[in-house]
Amino acid sequence: MRMSRRHALSLFGLSAAAPGMARAAGYTGAVAFKHGVASGDPLADRVILWTRITPQAADAGSIAYSWKLTPVDRRAGGGKSGSGVTDASRDYTVKVDVAGLDPARSYTYEFTANGVTSPMGRTRTLPTGSVKDVVLAVANCALYSGGYFNAYEAIAKLERVDAVLHLGDYIYEYAPEGYGFETGKLLNRHPEPAHNIVTLADYRIRHACYKADAQLQAAHARAPWIVVWDDHETANDSYADGAQNHNPATEGDWNARKAAAIKAYFEWMPIREPADHGFAINRDFHFGDLASLFMLETRLTARDRQVTYDRDLKFGPDGKPDVEAFKAKLNDPSRRMMGAAQEAWLGAGLKASVKAGRPWQILGNEVIMARVIPPDYRGAMGAESVEKLLADMPASARRRVDNTGRIAALQLPYGLDMWDGYPVDRQRLYGLIKEAKANVVVVSGDSHAFWSNELYDAPVGGNLVAVEFGATGITSPGAGDDLKGFPVGDVMAKTNREVVDSNQSAKGFVLLTLTKTEARGEWVAVSTILDKAYTVSTLKTFTARHGATGIGPLKVS
């Protein structure tokens, strides 16, 4: 049952206290740790620890807990412990920012409440000083109904991973009969609650549904996570003032929905919250003298509404599209993605990292940054080959092929929700990189595909500014799933100068390894998401080196 807006507002502190909070505190009844443990936002001297305590009683009041963090190496000293209280006002979640830790040290941790002990997790602080290498798993886009979270389990089984970077779409807001319905029905895997989520209670239940998954729990317990949200943590194609999948007439005020979604996110994710409790979760992390990581926020703080072909590409009396008018709107310099404050923060951070002598600067970014024109399948494959493939496919596949072909003929962008939809802001970002003389590796999510891209500061000619590794989805379907048999990734690479290679159907994650001279991105894929019996393989590996003249091109190895 959906909750009223008034009730939802009360739950996140905008009016009356939540129901049950007036009851006696100090619940000592039965509890369980149904959602595992997690850690996140590691620094050299501190880390966030997270869990959720589930009381058996609906009116439990407050629950006391204790926590313990123990060095794995068992050297004398360095252990920490503490206690606290949680309650319904934060959905019985627990988040502890443990300080006073040693750099580059691994720890185990666990929680206890009412005589019950949580599963054990493992975490690690960031290094200081000289660092030989760093290994990061890059993940995103986990549609619950889209399949099993085998890729998360594969991350948990990695021999080494220093941290997991999650670039968003950790949850999806859709109803079970929406996106991914057919696979969900096949696997009897349906998200809760059973409707499009809008209220605080809805978002809390959806987060709980995800974190009850054992494979996701294993990945969280394996290493600290560094996360940002993308759009589906609120609603599809969100921007500062709204979203494509938000209807004020039936779903209420966008700001109320956004606040509810982000309150639940902060409750349920191992992230260090902004001091002003706002949406500016851009932040940086430093791996000794090797690399700096800058996590960007490109959804809720500054992003302007996306242009769309349906709404903004107008047709003249002759029936031809007014491409120049569309491009003028697309290139409006007032349209922003990051905003001036975040740009200033990033520019200063890049310069400081370079000045500190770190050879690599990583941008943790939600959406693909490369210039991408959609594939013209008929032009690339031949009309006869395309028609043979389409003959046995649903009508939606033909529409997709036709639509992308029309946009390709106009030389317009593949995705307007990506950086291609904000080209002037992208050029501003490239200016920051060049001014700092940074060696930038961009890691990106959102697209449900693997990408290895070279980013140039001009559509033709120009200079190589950065390289980009796009991580495919954990389960979310990509273009290759909709067009089975089509060499979608190959056509993408053939069509686009900046796309070195792409795989538009595999599911998995990117394993990023940095050394003093090399950035290596591996496409790690699981064989299936439709069965919990699966294998793991590295599809391709790409490397970039840098020297006195800046970052070099990507090479396949």
N, C-alpha and C positions, 0 to 999 in steps of 0.2 A: 504494500500500500504506500502510495506517495505521501509525503509530508507536506503540510502547508508551508508557504514561505515564512509565515510568522514563527512557526515551530522551528524551522530550519535556522532562522536567524538567532533564535534563543539559544540554540545549541552551540553556536560559535561566538557567544558572548556579546551579541549586539542588543540583547534585551534581557529578559528574565533568565534566571539560572536554569540549567537543564533539569528535567524531571528526575527525581531520585536523589538529588544532591542534598536535599533537606533531611534525608534519613541519617541515622546514626552512622558515623564513620568507623573505620577500623574493622573491616570485614575479615573474618578468620576462617571462612568456609572453604569449600573445595575450589581449586583453581587449576588451570592448565596452560601450557605454553604451546598453543596450536599453530602459531605463525612463525616459529623459529626465532633466530637471532640474526642480527646484522651489525655491521660496523661501517663507518664512512667518514668522509672528509678528513683523511689522515694528514697531520702535519708532522714536523720533526719531533714535537714534544707532546702531542695530544691526538685523540681520536674520539669520534662519536661511537657510543655503543647503543644498540636499540633492541627492544623486544616488545611483545604485547602479552599482557596477562589476561586470560579469559576467566572471569568468575562464573561459577555455576549458577549463582543467584542473579536474577535480573536487576534486583535493587541492592547491589552489593555495597554501595557507598565507596569509601576509599580503601585501597589495598596497600599495605606496606611491603616493600621488597628490599633485597640486598643484591649487590653485584660484586664480582671478584674478577680481577684481571691478573694473569700470571705469566711471567716471561717464559717462553718456550725453552730457552737455553739454560734455565734453572740457575744462572749465576746469582750470587747473593744480592739481594735488594732488587728493587724495581717493580715489585708487585704492588697493586693498588686494590682497594676495596671501598665500599661505601653503601649507603642505603638511601631510600627515598619513599615517596608515596605517589601513587597514581589514582585516577578516578575517572568517572564518566565524562568529565569536561574535556578530556583528551583521549576519549575512547579506550581507556586503560592501556594506552601505549606508554612506553618508557624510553626516554632518551637521555643519556648521560654523556657529557663532554669531559672525558678523563684527561687531566693535565699532568705535567711533571714526569712524562715518559722519556725514555732514551731514544735517540734517533736510530733508524735502521734496525729496529729490534722487533722480533715477532712475539706475539702474545696469544694466549688463549683466554677466553672470557666466558662467564656464565652468570645467570641470574637465579635467585631463589625467592619464592613467595609462598607463605603458608605451608612450609615444609616440602614444597615441590621445586625441583631444580630444572632449569631449562636445558635444551641441547647446548652443546659447547660450540663456540665459534672461534675462528682464528683471525687475527688482524695483524697489521704491521705499520709502524710509523715510517715516515719518509726519511731518507738519508740526508746527511750534511757532508760537506767536504768532497773528497774525490769519489766519484761514482763510475764504475766500469760500464754498467749497462742497466737498463730498466725494461721490464716486460709488462705490458698493459693489454688486457682484453677489452675490446670495444664492442658494445652490444646496444641493441635498441629494438623497438617494435615487436612487442609480444602480444599477439591477439589470442586471448584465452581460448576462444572457440576455434581458432585456426589450426590447432594441433598440440601435440605434447611439447613441453619445454625441454626437449632433448639437448638443445644447444646450451641452455643454462647448466644442465648436468655435465656437459662436456667441459665447460669452464671450470666447474668444481673439481674435475679430475685432472686439470692441467698440472704438470709436474712443477711448473713455476708460474706464478702470476703475482705481480707486486700490487696491482690494484685493478679493479674493473671500472671502466668508464661507461656509464649508461647515458645515452644521448637522447632519451625521451621515448614517449609512447610506451611507458612502463605498464600502463593500463589503457583500455579503450572504454569509451563511454556508451557504446551501442547496446541495444537490447539483444537478447539471445537470437531473436529471429532476424536480426540485421546482418551486418558485415560478418562474413565467415560462417553463416548459419548452416550451410550444407555440410561442412566439415564437422562442426560442432554436433550436428545431429548424428552423423556417422559414428563419432567417437563418444557420444553421450556426454559431451563436455560443454556445459553451458555456464556462462558467468552469472553471478548473483550481484544485485537483485535482477529480477526478470523483466527489466524495462530500461529504457534510456535513462541514464543517471543524471540528476539535476540538483538534488538537495545534499546537504552535508551528510545526512544519514545514508543516502545513496552512495556517495563517494567512499564513505568509510566501509560500507559493506563490500563494494567492488575491490578496494584495496585488500580487505580481509580475505576475499575469495582468492585473489592472486597469491597472497602470501601463505595460504594454506597448502599451496602446491609444493610437494616434496622436492622436486627438481630445482625450483627457484630457491627454496630454503637452503639447499646444498650450495648453490652459487653464492648466496649471501654469507654463509658460514665459512666459505673458503678464504675470502680476502676482503679488504675494505673496498667499498664502492664510492665512486665520485660521480654524482648524478646531476642532470638538469632535466627539466620537463620540456616536452615539445607541445603539440596541440592536444592530443587525446587525453592528457591528464585533466584537461578542462572540457574541450569540445573540438571537433574537427575544424581544421583551418582557422584556429583562433588568432585573434589580434588584440590589441589593447582594449578596443571598445566593442568587441563582439566576436562572433564565430559563424562559419558557414552552417554548422550544426547547432544553432541556437535560434529559437523562435520566441521573441519576447511575448507574443500574444498567448502562447501556450506554456512557456517555460519560465516566465517572469523576467525580472531584471537581470541583465548580464553581469553587472558588478556583484550582485548577491551570489549568483551561481559561481562566478570566478573566485570570490572569497571563500565560499564553501569548499570548492575543489582544492584550493591551495591550503586551506586549514587542514583538510584531510591528508594532503600530500606531506605537509610538514609533520603531522602526527605519525604517519606510517613510513616515512623514509628516513634513512640515516644521514641526514643533511644538517649542516650547521645553519640555523635560520638567520636571516638579516636582522640586525639590531632594531630596525624600525618596523619589523614584522611585515615588510612590503614584499614586492615581487622581484627585486633586484638581486638575483642569486648568482650573478656573474662573480667569479672569485678565482684566485690563482693558487697554484701549488708548485713547489720547487723540489726537484730531485737532485739535491746536492749541486755539483758543478756541471751536471750533464744537461738538464732540461728544465724548462718552465712550462706548466700547463695552465692555459687560460680557458675557463669554462664560460661560454657566452650565454646570455639570455636574449632570445630573439623573438619572443612571442607576446609577452604580457606587459612589458614596461614601455615599449615605444613603437611597436610595429603598427604601421598603417594598414588599413583594409586592403586585401589583395585585389588587383585587377583580375578580371576573368574574361574569357573569350565570349561567353554568353551575354554578359552585361555590357562589356566595354568595346568589343569589336563591332563597329557599326558598318552598315552596308549602304552604298549610295543608290541613287535612282537607277543606275545601270546594273544593279545587283552585285557589284564588285565590293569587296571589303575595303574600308578606308584604313589601310595599314599604317599610313603616316600619322594619322590622328591617334591610332592606338599606340604607336611607338612614342608619340609625344607624351601621352599620359603615363606610359610605362617609365619614361625617362624624366619625369617630373622630379627635380632635385629636392622638393620638400617631402617626398615619400621616404619614410625611414623604416629601418628594421632594428637597429641597435640603439639609436638615439645618441645625442651629443655627449651625455654624461658617461655612457659606457664606452664610447669611442675615445674620450679623453683618458679614461682609466686604462683601456687596452694600449693606447699609444705610449703612455708612460710606463706601463708594465713591460712592453716589448723592449723599449730602450733600456730599462733597468736590467732586464735579463741579459741582453747583449753586452752591456757594460760590465756585468758580473762575470762574463766569460763563458756563459753557458752556450754550447754550440747549437742547441735545438730549442725552438719555441713551438709548442703544440696548441692548436686551437680546437677545443671541444665544442662542436657546433652542431646544431640540430638538423639542418637541411643542406642538400647538395649545393656546393659553391661554384662548380664549373659551369661554363657556358654549354648548354645542351640544346640542340635542335632536335625535334622528334624524328624518329626513323621513318623514312619513306620505304616501306617494305617492297612495294611493287618496283620501285626504281632500283633498289639494291638486289632483289632476289629474282626479278622478272615476274610479270603479271601472271603467267601460266603457273609457275610454282606456287605463288600466293593463292591462286584460286583453288588449286588442288588441296592445299592445307585447309582452306576455309570451308571446303565442301562438307566436311564432317564436324564442323564446329558450330556452336550456337551463334545466333544472330548478333549477340553482343560482341563477339570477336570481329566480325566484319565491320561493325560500327567503329570499333577501336582502330582497326587498320585504316579505314576510310578517313576518320577524323585526324589521326596523326599524319596521314599523307597530305591532307589539306593544309594543316598548320606548317608542315615541313616545306611545302611549296611556297609559302609566304615567308619562310626563314624567320619564324617567330619561335619563342622559347617552348621547350617541352613542358616545364612546370612553372607556373606563375606563383606558387606558394614557396618556391625555392629562391635562392639568391638571384636567379634570372628574373624574378619578378620585382627586384629592387636593384637594378644595375648601377644606379648612381651611388647608392650606399655601399655596394660592393667595391666600386672604384675608390671610395673614401677609405675603406678597409685596406685595400691594396696600397694606398698611399701611406698608411700607418706602417705597414710592413716594410716598404721601401725606405721610408724615412729612418726607421730603426736599424735597417740593414740586417733584418732578422732572417734566420733560416727556418721557415715555417712549414710544419706538417699539419694540415687540416684533417680532422677526423669528423665524419658526418654520418647522420642517420636519416630516418624518415622515409626513404625511397623504397625500402624492401628489396634492395639489390646490392650486390658488390660493385664497387667502382674503384678504379685506380686512375686518377686524373692529374694532369699538369695544368696549373692555373697561370694564365698569361694576363698581362695588364692591357691587352688590346685584342679585339676579335681577329685581326690580321696583323702579322708581325708582332711587335712588342717583345717584352721580356718575361721570362719565367719568374713568377713571383713566389709560388709555393707549390707543393704537391698535396694531393688529397686522397685519403682512403675512405671510401664509403662502406659502411658496414651493412650487410643485409639484415633482414628481420630474423628474429628468433622463430616466429611462426607466421608473420603477416604475409599475405600473398602479394607477389610482384607481377610485373607485366608478363614475365615468362610463364607464370602459372595460368594467366588468362589466354595466352597464345602458345599453347603447347605445340612443339614442333618447329616453331619459328626461332631462328637464331637471333633473338632480340638483342642480347649483349653484343654480338659481333656486328650487327647492323648499327647499333649505337656507336661503337668505336669507329666503324667505317665512315659514319656520317659526321662525326664531331672531332675536330682537331684536338680538343682538350681531353677527350676520353681515350686513354691508352688502352683500357680494357674494361669490360663489364660482364657480370653474370646476373641475369634478371630473374632467376628461378631458385637458385640454391638458398638454403637456410643455414644460419650459423653466426659467426662473428669474425671480426678482424683481430689478429694477434699482432700487436705493434711492439717491435723491439728496437730500442735506440742504443747505439754505442757512440763513442766520441766522433766517429766519422760517417756512420751509416744509419739510416732509418729503414727498417724492414717491415713491410706489411704483408701478412699472410692471410689469405682467404681460407678460413677454417670452416668446413661444412659438415653437417650431419646428413646421413644417407636418407633419412625419412623423418617426418614429424607425425606420421599416421600410426606409428607403432613404437612402443618403448624399447624394442630391440633395434638397435641402430649401430652404425659404424661412424667413425670420424676420420676425415681426410683433409689434407691441405690441397686445395684446388690449384692455387697459383701463389707465387711469392714475388713481390716487387720491392726493389731497393732504390733508394736515392742517397747520394753522397753530397757532401758540400765541401767547398774549399774557399780560396781567397775571393773568387768571383761570385760566391753565393751558392744556392742550392742547385744541384744538378738534375737532369731529367730522370724519370723512372726507368728502371731496367727490369725485365722479367728474368727470374733465375729459377 
